Each structure stands twice: as C-alpha cells, then as structure tokens.
C-alpha cells in the first residue's frame, strides 16, 4: 500500500472510531507510520485529507453494499440484497470501519462544526434514499408490491431503519441485534409485496 493510500485507510478507520475532530494529525501519523512531512507531501491539511477519506469511504460502501446487485433483476430483491449486504458486509467490516458507519458518525459530528463537509456526506444520504425510492417505484410499476403502498413513506422507513441499525450496531456491536434489525426491514419489505 502506498503512503497516501495508507494515510487515507488509517484515517478512515480512525474517523469511524473517533470522528473527524477527535482524530488528531498525530493519531494519523502514528497509525500510518509516517512523519508530518510524509503527510503534508500528500495533503495540504486535515480538511484536504477529509475529501480523500470520503472518496475511499464511498468506494468501500459501494463495494460492500452493492456487491452482487447487478446479478439481481427484481427491484424488491435488489432492495433486500442492499439491506442484507449493508448489515453483513458493510457494518461487519472491522478492516475499514471498526467504529461503524463512518458516514453517520461524521454527519452527526460535522453538521454544526463543518457544514461544508456535512453537506458532502448528505449527498450520499440523498443518493441512498433515491436508490431505495427507485427500487420501490420500479417494484410498484412491475406489480411486485401492492398498488396502495406509499413508496415515499416506505423509503423514509427503510432509510430511518438503516440509520437506526447503524446506531444500534455502533453502540453495542451485537451481531444478534444487527441481524434482528436487518431482518425486521426485510420482513417489512416482504409485507409490501402483492
């Protein structure tokens, strides 16, 4: 792993555990096994590093959560795959995010401290909600879910469930509770079907 990649990777791990403000440059230097010169050779500032970490966090999320979805045709099965992957592949990933969902950690921390960074994270939340809304809309159009289902309301329920699951898992790291939360969302999805 190149130094720049190692700094980003270790910073992602630290941000998931300690947040952006709680992670010092010294923490990053120690974990990446580099000097200040090594750090500043690749990043102008910690804010500059944030953008690299965010890009890496998005890549990890896509690799883990969207894994295998291109092999699924049904919109409801795509949503089910997303939920299961989110729990089993993403939240249970101690290599990249030992503290839990880094997007949730950073969005809560930065919404008042650094609205510009929080806004970049929120773009991902908006995209996730849009993806869920598309799956539900397509499922309704194909007759996979009942006609009377309010897809906007159901999107909000799934999105809130995903965020709630992230919080529960970050607090206690219980696989039992994580599985229960994911299964509850899958059961809700099943209840929407025709």
Backbone as JSON Lines, residues from 0, in Angstrom:
{"i":0,"aa":"X","n":[0.84,-1.17,0.0],"ca":[0.0,0.0,0.0],"c":[0.89,1.24,0.0]}
{"i":1,"aa":"X","n":[0.63,2.15,-0.91],"ca":[1.39,3.39,-0.97],"c":[1.08,4.26,0.24]}
{"i":2,"aa":"X","n":[1.99,5.17,0.56],"ca":[1.82,6.0,1.75],"c":[0.5,6.77,1.73]}
{"i":3,"aa":"X","n":[0.18,7.4,0.6],"ca":[-1.07,8.17,0.52],"c":[-2.27,7.27,0.81]}
{"i":4,"aa":"X","n":[-2.29,6.09,0.22],"ca":[-3.38,5.14,0.46],"c":[-3.42,4.71,1.92]}
{"i":5,"aa":"X","n":[-2.26,4.5,2.51],"ca":[-2.2,4.09,3.93],"c":[-2.72,5.19,4.83]}
{"i":6,"aa":"X","n":[-2.37,6.43,4.54],"ca":[-2.88,7.56,5.34],"c":[-4.4,7.63,5.24]}
{"i":7,"aa":"X","n":[-4.92,7.49,4.03],"ca":[-6.37,7.53,3.85],"c":[-7.04,6.37,4.57]}
{"i":8,"aa":"X","n":[-6.5,5.17,4.39],"ca":[-7.09,3.99,5.02],"c":[-7.1,4.11,6.55]}
{"i":9,"aa":"X","n":[-5.97,4.48,7.12],"ca":[-5.9,4.6,8.58],"c":[-6.77,5.75,9.09]}
{"i":10,"aa":"X","n":[-6.87,6.81,8.31],"ca":[-7.74,7.93,8.7],"c":[-9.2,7.51,8.67]}
{"i":11,"aa":"X","n":[-9.6,6.73,7.67],"ca":[-10.96,6.21,7.61],"c":[-11.27,5.39,8.85]}
{"i":12,"aa":"X","n":[-10.36,4.52,9.21],"ca":[-10.55,3.7,10.43],"c":[-10.67,4.59,11.67]}
{"i":13,"aa":"X","n":[-9.78,5.57,11.77],"ca":[-9.81,6.46,12.94],"c":[-11.07,7.32,12.97]}
{"i":14,"aa":"X","n":[-11.49,7.85,11.81],"ca":[-12.7,8.68,11.76],"c":[-13.92,7.86,12.17]}
{"i":15,"aa":"X","n":[-13.94,6.57,11.81],"ca":[-15.09,5.74,12.19],"c":[-15.1,5.5,13.7]}
{"i":16,"aa":"X","n":[-13.94,5.52,14.32],"ca":[-13.84,5.28,15.76],"c":[-13.95,6.56,16.58]}
{"i":17,"aa":"X","n":[-13.29,7.64,16.12],"ca":[-13.14,8.85,16.95],"c":[-13.75,10.09,16.33]}
{"i":18,"aa":"X","n":[-14.25,9.99,15.11],"ca":[-14.77,11.17,14.43],"c":[-13.64,11.98,13.82]}
{"i":19,"aa":"X","n":[-14.03,13.03,13.12],"ca":[-13.07,13.9,12.45],"c":[-12.32,14.76,13.45]}
{"i":20,"aa":"X","n":[-13.06,15.43,14.31],"ca":[-12.44,16.34,15.29],"c":[-11.65,15.59,16.35]}
{"i":21,"aa":"X","n":[-12.11,14.4,16.69],"ca":[-11.44,13.61,17.72],"c":[-10.18,12.93,17.25]}
{"i":22,"aa":"X","n":[-9.95,12.96,15.96],"ca":[-8.75,12.35,15.39],"c":[-7.73,13.45,15.12]}
{"i":23,"aa":"X","n":[-6.59,13.35,15.76],"ca":[-5.55,14.36,15.54],"c":[-4.62,13.93,14.41]}
{"i":24,"aa":"X","n":[-3.9,14.9,13.9],"ca":[-2.87,14.59,12.88],"c":[-1.87,13.61,13.47]}
{"i":25,"aa":"X","n":[-1.55,13.77,14.75],"ca":[-0.59,12.86,15.4],"c":[-1.14,11.43,15.42]}
{"i":26,"aa":"X","n":[-2.46,11.28,15.67],"ca":[-3.06,9.94,15.62],"c":[-2.85,9.32,14.25]}
{"i":27,"aa":"X","n":[-3.11,10.13,13.23],"ca":[-2.99,9.65,11.84],"c":[-1.53,9.28,11.53]}
{"i":28,"aa":"X","n":[-0.6,10.14,11.92],"ca":[0.82,9.87,11.67],"c":[1.25,8.56,12.32]}
{"i":29,"aa":"X","n":[0.82,8.38,13.56],"ca":[1.19,7.17,14.31],"c":[0.61,5.92,13.62]}
{"i":30,"aa":"X","n":[-0.69,5.94,13.28],"ca":[-1.34,4.78,12.67],"c":[-0.82,4.5,11.26]}
{"i":31,"aa":"X","n":[-0.49,5.55,10.51],"ca":[0.01,5.37,9.14],"c":[1.52,5.16,9.12]}
{"i":32,"aa":"X","n":[2.15,5.26,10.29],"ca":[3.59,5.09,10.41],"c":[4.35,6.02,9.46]}
{"i":33,"aa":"X","n":[4.05,7.32,9.61],"ca":[4.71,8.31,8.76],"c":[5.03,9.56,9.59]}
{"i":34,"aa":"X","n":[5.67,10.49,8.94],"ca":[6.05,11.76,9.57],"c":[5.12,12.86,9.08]}
{"i":35,"aa":"X","n":[5.25,14.05,9.69],"ca":[4.48,15.2,9.22],"c":[4.81,15.51,7.77]}
{"i":36,"aa":"X","n":[6.07,15.38,7.44],"ca":[6.48,15.61,6.05],"c":[5.82,14.63,5.1]}
{"i":37,"aa":"X","n":[5.73,13.37,5.51],"ca":[5.06,12.36,4.69],"c":[3.59,12.69,4.49]}
{"i":38,"aa":"X","n":[2.96,13.17,5.58],"ca":[1.55,13.55,5.5],"c":[1.36,14.75,4.56]}
{"i":39,"aa":"X","n":[2.11,15.82,4.85],"ca":[1.93,17.07,4.1],"c":[2.47,16.99,2.67]}
{"i":40,"aa":"X","n":[3.22,15.95,2.37],"ca":[3.63,15.72,1.0],"c":[2.44,15.3,0.13]}
{"i":41,"aa":"X","n":[1.39,14.74,0.78],"ca":[0.21,14.24,0.06],"c":[-1.05,15.06,0.31]}
{"i":42,"aa":"X","n":[-1.11,15.76,1.45],"ca":[-2.32,16.5,1.81],"c":[-1.95,17.88,2.33]}
{"i":43,"aa":"X","n":[-2.68,18.9,1.88],"ca":[-2.43,20.27,2.34],"c":[-2.85,20.47,3.78]}
{"i":44,"aa":"X","n":[-3.89,19.73,4.18],"ca":[-4.46,19.92,5.52],"c":[-5.31,18.7,5.87]}
{"i":45,"aa":"X","n":[-5.8,18.69,7.08],"ca":[-6.71,17.63,7.5],"c":[-8.02,17.73,6.71]}
{"i":46,"aa":"X","n":[-8.44,18.94,6.37],"ca":[-9.63,19.12,5.54],"c":[-9.43,18.54,4.15]}
{"i":47,"aa":"X","n":[-8.25,18.7,3.6],"ca":[-7.92,18.11,2.3],"c":[-7.97,16.58,2.41]}
{"i":48,"aa":"X","n":[-7.43,16.04,3.49],"ca":[-7.48,14.61,3.74],"c":[-8.92,14.12,3.81]}
{"i":49,"aa":"X","n":[-9.81,14.9,4.42],"ca":[-11.21,14.52,4.56],"c":[-11.8,14.11,3.21]}
{"i":50,"aa":"X","n":[-11.49,14.88,2.18],"ca":[-12.05,14.58,0.85],"c":[-11.56,13.23,0.33]}
{"i":51,"aa":"X","n":[-10.29,12.91,0.58],"ca":[-9.76,11.6,0.19],"c":[-10.4,10.47,0.99]}
{"i":52,"aa":"X","n":[-10.61,10.71,2.27],"ca":[-11.24,9.71,3.13],"c":[-12.69,9.5,2.69]}
{"i":53,"aa":"X","n":[-13.39,10.57,2.4],"ca":[-14.78,10.46,1.96],"c":[-14.88,9.64,0.67]}
{"i":54,"aa":"X","n":[-13.98,9.9,-0.26],"ca":[-13.97,9.15,-1.52],"c":[-13.71,7.67,-1.26]}
{"i":55,"aa":"X","n":[-12.77,7.37,-0.37],"ca":[-12.47,5.97,-0.03],"c":[-13.65,5.33,0.7]}
{"i":56,"aa":"X","n":[-14.28,6.07,1.6],"ca":[-15.44,5.54,2.33],"c":[-16.58,5.22,1.36]}
{"i":57,"aa":"X","n":[-16.76,6.05,0.36],"ca":[-17.79,5.8,-0.65],"c":[-17.46,4.55,-1.46]}
{"i":58,"aa":"X","n":[-16.18,4.37,-1.8],"ca":[-15.76,3.18,-2.54],"c":[-16.02,1.92,-1.72]}
{"i":59,"aa":"X","n":[-15.66,1.96,-0.44],"ca":[-15.88,0.81,0.44],"c":[-17.37,0.5,0.52]}
{"i":60,"aa":"X","n":[-18.19,1.55,0.7],"ca":[-19.64,1.36,0.79],"c":[-20.16,0.69,-0.48]}
{"i":61,"aa":"X","n":[-19.77,1.22,-1.63],"ca":[-20.24,0.65,-2.91],"c":[-19.81,-0.81,-3.04]}
{"i":62,"aa":"X","n":[-18.52,-1.09,-2.75],"ca":[-18.01,-2.45,-2.88],"c":[-18.75,-3.43,-1.98]}
{"i":63,"aa":"X","n":[-19.06,-3.0,-0.77],"ca":[-19.7,-3.88,0.21],"c":[-21.21,-3.97,0.0]}
{"i":64,"aa":"X","n":[-21.87,-2.83,-0.14],"ca":[-23.33,-2.79,-0.14],"c":[-23.92,-3.17,-1.49]}
{"i":65,"aa":"X","n":[-23.27,-2.79,-2.57],"ca":[-23.82,-3.06,-3.9],"c":[-23.33,-4.39,-4.48]}
{"i":66,"aa":"X","n":[-22.54,-5.09,-3.7],"ca":[-21.97,-6.37,-4.12],"c":[-23.06,-7.35,-4.57]}
{"i":67,"aa":"X","n":[-22.95,-7.83,-5.82],"ca":[-23.87,-8.83,-6.34],"c":[-25.22,-8.31,-6.81]}
{"i":68,"aa":"X","n":[-25.46,-7.02,-6.66],"ca":[-26.77,-6.49,-7.04],"c":[-26.98,-6.49,-8.54]}
{"i":69,"aa":"X","n":[-25.91,-6.44,-9.3],"ca":[-26.04,-6.45,-10.76],"c":[-26.52,-7.81,-11.26]}
{"i":70,"aa":"X","n":[-26.51,-8.81,-10.43],"ca":[-26.97,-10.15,-10.79],"c":[-28.43,-10.38,-10.42]}
{"i":71,"aa":"X","n":[-29.07,-9.36,-9.84],"ca":[-30.46,-9.47,-9.4],"c":[-31.32,-8.58,-10.29]}
{"i":72,"aa":"X","n":[-32.41,-9.12,-10.79],"ca":[-33.28,-8.35,-11.68],"c":[-34.45,-7.7,-10.97]}
{"i":73,"aa":"X","n":[-35.03,-8.36,-10.0],"ca":[-36.22,-7.88,-9.31],"c":[-35.88,-6.67,-8.42]}
{"i":74,"aa":"X","n":[-36.64,-5.58,-8.53],"ca":[-36.36,-4.41,-7.67],"c":[-36.5,-4.72,-6.17]}
{"i":75,"aa":"X","n":[-37.49,-5.55,-5.79],"ca":[-37.62,-5.86,-4.36],"c":[-36.45,-6.72,-3.9]}
{"i":76,"aa":"X","n":[-35.97,-7.62,-4.76],"ca":[-34.82,-8.44,-4.4],"c":[-33.54,-7.6,-4.36]}
{"i":77,"aa":"X","n":[-33.45,-6.58,-5.2],"ca":[-32.3,-5.66,-5.14],"c":[-32.29,-4.93,-3.79]}
{"i":78,"aa":"X","n":[-33.47,-4.45,-3.37],"ca":[-33.55,-3.76,-2.08],"c":[-33.22,-4.72,-0.94]}
{"i":79,"aa":"X","n":[-33.72,-5.92,-1.02],"ca":[-33.41,-6.93,0.0],"c":[-31.91,-7.19,0.05]}
{"i":80,"aa":"X","n":[-31.29,-7.32,-1.12],"ca":[-29.83,-7.55,-1.19],"c":[-29.07,-6.38,-0.58]}
{"i":81,"aa":"X","n":[-29.53,-5.15,-0.88],"ca":[-28.9,-3.96,-0.31],"c":[-28.95,-4.01,1.21]}
{"i":82,"aa":"X","n":[-30.12,-4.34,1.77],"ca":[-30.27,-4.38,3.24],"c":[-29.37,-5.45,3.86]}
{"i":83,"aa":"X","n":[-29.37,-6.64,3.26],"ca":[-28.56,-7.73,3.81],"c":[-27.07,-7.41,3.68]}
{"i":84,"aa":"X","n":[-26.67,-6.9,2.52],"ca":[-25.26,-6.52,2.34],"c":[-24.85,-5.43,3.32]}
{"i":85,"aa":"X","n":[-25.75,-4.47,3.55],"ca":[-25.44,-3.38,4.47],"c":[-25.09,-3.94,5.86]}
{"i":86,"aa":"X","n":[-25.89,-4.9,6.31],"ca":[-25.63,-5.48,7.62],"c":[-24.45,-6.42,7.63]}
{"i":87,"aa":"X","n":[-24.44,-7.37,6.69],"ca":[-23.43,-8.44,6.73],"c":[-22.07,-8.04,6.18]}
{"i":88,"aa":"X","n":[-22.06,-7.21,5.16],"ca":[-20.8,-6.87,4.5],"c":[-20.23,-5.53,4.96]}
{"i":89,"aa":"X","n":[-21.09,-4.54,5.12],"ca":[-20.61,-3.19,5.44],"c":[-20.44,-2.98,6.94]}
{"i":90,"aa":"X","n":[-21.51,-3.12,7.71],"ca":[-21.4,-2.83,9.14],"c":[-20.49,-3.8,9.88]}
{"i":91,"aa":"X","n":[-20.34,-5.0,9.34],"ca":[-19.46,-6.0,9.98],"c":[-18.05,-5.96,9.42]}
{"i":92,"aa":"X","n":[-17.63,-4.81,8.9],"ca":[-16.31,-4.68,8.26],"c":[-15.32,-4.0,9.2]}
{"i":93,"aa":"X","n":[-14.64,-4.78,10.06],"ca":[-13.7,-4.17,11.0],"c":[-12.41,-3.68,10.35]}
{"i":94,"aa":"X","n":[-12.14,-4.12,9.13],"ca":[-10.91,-3.72,8.44],"c":[-10.96,-2.24,8.05]}
{"i":95,"aa":"X","n":[-12.11,-1.79,7.56],"ca":[-12.24,-0.42,7.09],"c":[-12.96,0.5,8.05]}
{"i":96,"aa":"X","n":[-13.99,-0.01,8.72],"ca":[-14.8,0.84,9.59],"c":[-15.04,0.17,10.95]}
{"i":97,"aa":"X","n":[-14.01,0.03,11.75],"ca":[-14.17,-0.67,13.03],"c":[-15.14,0.02,13.99]}
{"i":98,"aa":"X","n":[-15.37,1.31,13.81],"ca":[-16.29,2.03,14.7],"c":[-17.71,2.06,14.2]}
{"i":99,"aa":"X","n":[-17.97,1.51,13.04],"ca":[-19.32,1.55,12.47],"c":[-19.39,2.5,11.29]}
{"i":100,"aa":"X","n":[-20.6,2.76,10.86],"ca":[-20.83,3.57,9.66],"c":[-20.19,4.96,9.81]}
{"i":101,"aa":"X","n":[-19.15,5.18,9.05],"ca":[-18.4,6.43,9.15],"c":[-19.23,7.63,8.68]}
{"i":102,"aa":"X","n":[-20.16,7.39,7.74],"ca":[-20.99,8.49,7.25],"c":[-21.9,9.01,8.36]}
{"i":103,"aa":"X","n":[-22.47,8.1,9.13],"ca":[-23.33,8.51,10.23],"c":[-22.52,9.24,11.3]}
{"i":104,"aa":"X","n":[-21.39,8.66,11.66],"ca":[-20.52,9.28,12.68],"c":[-20.15,10.7,12.28]}
{"i":105,"aa":"X","n":[-19.69,10.86,11.05],"ca":[-19.23,12.18,10.61],"c":[-20.37,13.16,10.39]}
{"i":106,"aa":"X","n":[-21.5,12.69,9.88],"ca":[-22.6,13.63,9.63],"c":[-23.13,14.22,10.92]}
{"i":107,"aa":"X","n":[-23.25,13.41,11.96],"ca":[-23.72,13.92,13.25],"c":[-22.72,14.9,13.83]}
{"i":108,"aa":"X","n":[-21.45,14.54,13.77],"ca":[-20.4,15.4,14.32],"c":[-20.26,16.71,13.55]}
{"i":109,"aa":"X","n":[-20.3,16.64,12.24],"ca":[-19.92,17.8,11.42],"c":[-21.07,18.72,11.03]}
{"i":110,"aa":"X","n":[-22.32,18.31,11.28],"ca":[-23.44,19.13,10.81],"c":[-23.38,20.56,11.35]}
{"i":111,"aa":"X","n":[-22.91,20.75,12.56],"ca":[-22.78,22.1,13.13],"c":[-21.34,22.62,13.11]}
{"i":112,"aa":"X","n":[-20.37,21.72,13.12],"ca":[-18.97,22.14,13.17],"c":[-18.4,22.47,11.8]}
{"i":113,"aa":"X","n":[-18.8,21.72,10.8],"ca":[-18.27,21.93,9.46],"c":[-19.36,21.59,8.44]}
{"i":114,"aa":"X","n":[-20.3,22.53,8.25],"ca":[-21.44,22.27,7.36],"c":[-21.04,21.88,5.93]}
{"i":115,"aa":"X","n":[-19.9,22.37,5.46],"ca":[-19.46,22.04,4.1],"c":[-19.15,20.54,3.99]}
{"i":116,"aa":"X","n":[-18.43,20.0,4.97],"ca":[-18.14,18.56,4.96],"c":[-19.43,17.77,5.16]}
{"i":117,"aa":"X","n":[-20.28,18.23,6.08],"ca":[-21.55,17.53,6.34],"c":[-22.41,17.5,5.09]}
{"i":118,"aa":"X","n":[-22.37,18.57,4.32],"ca":[-23.15,18.64,3.08],"c":[-22.68,17.58,2.08]}
{"i":119,"aa":"X","n":[-21.39,17.34,2.02],"ca":[-20.85,16.32,1.11],"c":[-21.32,14.92,1.53]}
{"i":120,"aa":"X","n":[-21.38,14.7,2.83],"ca":[-21.86,13.41,3.33],"c":[-23.36,13.27,3.04]}
{"i":121,"aa":"X","n":[-24.1,14.36,3.22],"ca":[-25.53,14.33,2.98],"c":[-25.86,13.99,1.52]}
{"i":122,"aa":"X","n":[-24.99,14.35,0.6],"ca":[-25.2,13.98,-0.81],"c":[-25.32,12.47,-0.95]}
{"i":123,"aa":"X","n":[-24.55,11.74,-0.18],"ca":[-24.63,10.28,-0.2],"c":[-25.94,9.77,0.39]}
{"i":124,"aa":"X","n":[-26.4,10.41,1.46],"ca":[-27.69,10.03,2.05],"c":[-28.82,10.26,1.05]}
{"i":125,"aa":"X","n":[-28.78,11.4,0.37],"ca":[-29.8,11.71,-0.64],"c":[-29.77,10.67,-1.76]}
{"i":126,"aa":"X","n":[-28.57,10.29,-2.19],"ca":[-28.44,9.28,-3.24],"c":[-28.98,7.92,-2.78]}
{"i":127,"aa":"X","n":[-28.71,7.55,-1.53],"ca":[-29.22,6.29,-1.0],"c":[-30.74,6.3,-0.97]}
{"i":128,"aa":"X","n":[-31.31,7.38,-0.47],"ca":[-32.78,7.48,-0.46],"c":[-33.33,7.4,-1.87]}
{"i":129,"aa":"X","n":[-32.67,8.04,-2.82],"ca":[-33.11,8.0,-4.21],"c":[-33.07,6.58,-4.76]}
{"i":130,"aa":"X","n":[-32.04,5.82,-4.4],"ca":[-31.92,4.44,-4.85],"c":[-33.06,3.6,-4.29]}
{"i":131,"aa":"X","n":[-33.32,3.75,-3.0],"ca":[-34.42,3.0,-2.37],"c":[-35.75,3.37,-3.03]}
{"i":132,"aa":"X","n":[-35.96,4.66,-3.26],"ca":[-37.19,5.15,-3.89],"c":[-37.34,4.55,-5.3]}
{"i":133,"aa":"X","n":[-36.26,4.49,-6.04],"ca":[-36.31,3.89,-7.4],"c":[-36.67,2.41,-7.33]}
{"i":134,"aa":"X","n":[-36.05,1.67,-6.41],"ca":[-36.36,0.25,-6.28],"c":[-37.84,0.05,-5.98]}
{"i":135,"aa":"X","n":[-38.37,0.85,-5.04],"ca":[-39.77,0.71,-4.66],"c":[-40.7,1.14,-5.79]}
{"i":136,"aa":"X","n":[-40.34,2.22,-6.47],"ca":[-41.15,2.69,-7.6],"c":[-41.18,1.66,-8.72]}
{"i":137,"aa":"X","n":[-40.02,1.09,-9.03],"ca":[-39.95,0.06,-10.07],"c":[-40.73,-1.18,-9.65]}
{"i":138,"aa":"X","n":[-40.62,-1.54,-8.37],"ca":[-41.35,-2.7,-7.85],"c":[-42.85,-2.49,-7.96]}
{"i":139,"aa":"X","n":[-43.3,-1.3,-7.67],"ca":[-44.73,-0.99,-7.77],"c":[-45.18,-1.06,-9.24]}
{"i":140,"aa":"X","n":[-44.39,-0.48,-10.11],"ca":[-44.72,-0.48,-11.54],"c":[-44.79,-1.91,-12.1]}
{"i":141,"aa":"X","n":[-43.92,-2.79,-11.6],"ca":[-43.89,-4.18,-12.08],"c":[-44.89,-5.08,-11.34]}
{"i":142,"aa":"X","n":[-45.6,-4.51,-10.38],"ca":[-46.59,-5.28,-9.64],"c":[-46.0,-6.16,-8.56]}
{"i":143,"aa":"X","n":[-44.75,-5.89,-8.15],"ca":[-44.13,-6.7,-7.09],"c":[-44.62,-6.28,-5.71]}
{"i":144,"aa":"X","n":[-44.99,-5.02,-5.57],"ca":[-45.55,-4.57,-4.3],"c":[-46.97,-4.04,-4.56]}
{"i":145,"aa":"X","n":[-47.76,-3.99,-3.51],"ca":[-49.17,-3.6,-3.64],"c":[-49.31,-2.17,-4.14]}
{"i":146,"aa":"X","n":[-50.34,-1.91,-4.9],"ca":[-50.61,-0.62,-5.51],"c":[-50.8,0.48,-4.46]}
{"i":147,"aa":"X","n":[-51.38,0.15,-3.32],"ca":[-51.67,1.17,-2.3],"c":[-50.45,1.55,-1.45]}
{"i":148,"aa":"X","n":[-49.32,0.89,-1.65],"ca":[-48.1,1.2,-0.88],"c":[-47.63,2.61,-1.24]}
{"i":149,"aa":"X","n":[-47.41,3.42,-0.22],"ca":[-46.85,4.76,-0.39],"c":[-45.33,4.6,-0.45]}
{"i":150,"aa":"X","n":[-44.76,4.66,-1.65],"ca":[-43.32,4.39,-1.8],"c":[-42.47,5.46,-1.15]}
{"i":151,"aa":"X","n":[-42.96,6.69,-1.09],"ca":[-42.18,7.75,-0.42],"c":[-42.09,7.48,1.08]}
{"i":152,"aa":"X","n":[-43.22,7.12,1.67],"ca":[-43.24,6.81,3.1],"c":[-42.39,5.56,3.4]}
{"i":153,"aa":"X","n":[-42.52,4.56,2.54],"ca":[-41.72,3.34,2.74],"c":[-40.23,3.62,2.59]}
{"i":154,"aa":"X","n":[-39.88,4.5,1.67],"ca":[-38.47,4.9,1.52],"c":[-37.96,5.51,2.82]}
{"i":155,"aa":"X","n":[-38.76,6.39,3.42],"ca":[-38.37,7.01,4.69],"c":[-38.2,5.96,5.78]}
{"i":156,"aa":"X","n":[-39.07,4.97,5.8],"ca":[-38.99,3.91,6.81],"c":[-37.69,3.11,6.63]}
{"i":157,"aa":"X","n":[-37.39,2.73,5.39],"ca":[-36.16,1.98,5.14],"c":[-34.92,2.81,5.48]}
{"i":158,"aa":"X","n":[-34.93,4.07,5.08],"ca":[-33.78,4.93,5.34],"c":[-33.57,5.11,6.85]}
{"i":159,"aa":"X","n":[-34.65,5.38,7.56],"ca":[-34.56,5.53,9.03],"c":[-34.11,4.21,9.66]}
{"i":160,"aa":"X","n":[-34.58,3.09,9.12],"ca":[-34.17,1.79,9.64],"c":[-32.69,1.53,9.44]}
{"i":161,"aa":"X","n":[-32.18,1.93,8.28],"ca":[-30.75,1.76,8.0],"c":[-29.92,2.6,8.98]}
{"i":162,"aa":"X","n":[-30.33,3.86,9.16],"ca":[-29.59,4.73,10.09],"c":[-29.7,4.21,11.53]}
{"i":163,"aa":"X","n":[-30.9,3.78,11.92],"ca":[-31.08,3.23,13.27],"c":[-30.26,1.99,13.5]}
{"i":164,"aa":"X","n":[-30.21,1.13,12.5],"ca":[-29.4,-0.08,12.59],"c":[-27.93,0.28,12.77]}
{"i":165,"aa":"X","n":[-27.5,1.32,12.06],"ca":[-26.1,1.77,12.18],"c":[-25.79,2.22,13.59]}
{"i":166,"aa":"X","n":[-26.7,2.97,14.18],"ca":[-26.5,3.46,15.55],"c":[-26.46,2.3,16.53]}
{"i":167,"aa":"X","n":[-27.44,1.4,16.43],"ca":[-27.5,0.25,17.34],"c":[-26.22,-0.56,17.25]}
{"i":168,"aa":"X","n":[-25.76,-0.78,16.04],"ca":[-24.54,-1.58,15.87],"c":[-23.31,-0.85,16.39]}
{"i":169,"aa":"X","n":[-23.23,0.45,16.16],"ca":[-22.07,1.22,16.64],"c":[-21.99,1.2,18.16]}
{"i":170,"aa":"X","n":[-23.15,1.23,18.81],"ca":[-23.18,1.3,20.27],"c":[-22.8,-0.02,20.91]}
{"i":171,"aa":"X","n":[-23.32,-1.13,20.37],"ca":[-23.1,-2.39,21.09],"c":[-22.42,-3.51,20.3]}
{"i":172,"aa":"X","n":[-22.24,-3.34,19.0],"ca":[-21.57,-4.34,18.16],"c":[-22.18,-5.74,18.3]}
{"i":173,"aa":"X","n":[-23.46,-5.81,18.64],"ca":[-24.14,-7.08,18.8],"c":[-24.6,-7.6,17.45]}
{"i":174,"aa":"X","n":[-24.09,-8.76,17.07],"ca":[-24.5,-9.37,15.82],"c":[-25.96,-9.78,15.88]}
{"i":175,"aa":"X","n":[-26.42,-10.19,17.06],"ca":[-27.82,-10.59,17.23],"c":[-28.74,-9.39,16.95]}
{"i":176,"aa":"X","n":[-28.44,-8.24,17.55],"ca":[-29.28,-7.05,17.33],"c":[-29.17,-6.54,15.9]}
{"i":177,"aa":"X","n":[-27.98,-6.62,15.33],"ca":[-27.8,-6.21,13.94],"c":[-28.67,-7.08,13.03]}
{"i":178,"aa":"X","n":[-28.59,-8.38,13.21],"ca":[-29.38,-9.29,12.38],"c":[-30.88,-9.07,12.59]}
{"i":179,"aa":"X","n":[-31.27,-8.82,13.83],"ca":[-32.69,-8.56,14.12],"c":[-33.17,-7.31,13.39]}
{"i":180,"aa":"X","n":[-32.37,-6.27,13.4],"ca":[-32.75,-5.02,12.72],"c":[-32.85,-5.21,11.21]}
{"i":181,"aa":"X","n":[-31.87,-5.88,10.62],"ca":[-31.9,-6.13,9.18],"c":[-33.09,-7.01,8.83]}
{"i":182,"aa":"X","n":[-33.31,-8.06,9.6],"ca":[-34.43,-8.97,9.35],"c":[-35.78,-8.26,9.47]}
{"i":183,"aa":"X","n":[-35.88,-7.3,10.4],"ca":[-37.13,-6.54,10.55],"c":[-37.4,-5.73,9.29]}
{"i":184,"aa":"X","n":[-36.35,-5.14,8.7],"ca":[-36.55,-4.38,7.47],"c":[-36.89,-5.31,6.3]}
{"i":185,"aa":"X","n":[-36.26,-6.47,6.25],"ca":[-36.57,-7.44,5.19],"c":[-38.02,-7.91,5.35]}
{"i":186,"aa":"X","n":[-38.45,-8.17,6.58],"ca":[-39.84,-8.57,6.83],"c":[-40.81,-7.47,6.41]}
{"i":187,"aa":"X","n":[-40.46,-6.24,6.69],"ca":[-41.32,-5.12,6.26],"c":[-41.42,-5.09,4.74]}
{"i":188,"aa":"X","n":[-40.29,-5.28,4.06],"ca":[-40.3,-5.32,2.6],"c":[-41.22,-6.44,2.11]}
{"i":189,"aa":"X","n":[-41.12,-7.61,2.73],"ca":[-41.98,-8.73,2.34],"c":[-43.46,-8.39,2.53]}
{"i":190,"aa":"X","n":[-43.75,-7.61,3.58],"ca":[-45.16,-7.25,3.85],"c":[-45.74,-6.31,2.8]}
{"i":191,"aa":"X","n":[-44.87,-5.67,2.02],"ca":[-45.34,-4.75,0.98],"c":[-45.69,-5.47,-0.31]}
{"i":192,"aa":"X","n":[-45.27,-6.72,-0.42],"ca":[-45.44,-7.46,-1.68],"c":[-46.91,-7.83,-1.92]}
{"i":193,"aa":"X","n":[-47.21,-8.04,-3.2],"ca":[-48.57,-8.41,-3.6],"c":[-48.87,-9.84,-3.23]}
